[in-house]
Amino acid sequence: MAIFSDKVTTAFELPGHRVVANLGIVRGIVVRSRSIVGSMGAALQTLFGGNITLYTQLCERARDDAYELMLRHAREMGANAVIGVRYDATEVGSGITEVLAYGTAVKIDAIE
């Protein structure tokens, strides 16, 4: 579960808040591979076309894990928000993918 899910955004500002400290870049990196069983199941799904749910679930888990690692990194830096959040994915080998979630850790205060 996100530690400050309502204070994480792809934007560079949060309405109703002001950034009082920029703490730097935070990231969460996950490297995943497909299992033999998952690859065979996904291959069967490709025969019928449409969404390949086994890969969709793998991608969702990898993104969620990278996101949570990024939030943990932000918390360790003393942040109470993360702005400018982005995702990136790179195939680092056959069937091996890196998923990166990154953003800027900040301290924010509510505007009164």
Secondary structure, DSSP 8 states (H G I E B T S, - for coil): --SSGGGB-SSS--TTEEEEEEEEEEEEEEEEE--HHHHHHHHHHHHH-S--HHHHHHHHHHHHHHHHHHHHHHHHTT-SEEEEEEEEEEEEETTEEEEEEEEEEEEEEE--
